[in-house]
């Protein structure tokens, strides 16, 4: 089980084609702060029908996109 499993499940249940979450929202959902290791885990999200889009360090947001 991935440390981001709860986040991936949340993203999947959202159902939107594309949406953003703030780093703070991700921490609340996943129970852990987002860090550089997120880049290593993001490929897991494809199993849930989504992919990680833009990661904005300036805005502190992550965009999630549904895979067609």
Residue pairs with C-beta under 8 A, 6 or more apart in sequence:
2 8
2 41
2 44
3 30
3 32
3 41
4 30
4 38
4 41
4 44
4 45
6 29
6 30
6 31
7 26
7 29
7 30
8 44
8 45
8 47
8 48
8 50
9 48
10 29
11 45
11 48
11 50
11 64
12 48
12 49
12 50
14 64
16 66
17 65
17 66
18 53
18 63
18 64
18 65
18 66
19 63
19 64
20 61
20 62
20 63
20 64
21 29
21 61
21 62
21 64
22 60
22 61
23 33
23 34
23 60
23 61
23 62
24 60
26 34
26 62
27 33
27 34
34 62
38 55
42 51
42 52
45 51
45 52
45 64
46 67
49 66
49 67
50 64
50 65
50 66
50 67
51 64
51 65
51 67
52 62
52 63
52 64
52 65
53 62
53 63
53 64
53 65
54 61
54 62
54 63
55 61
55 62
55 63
56 62
56 63
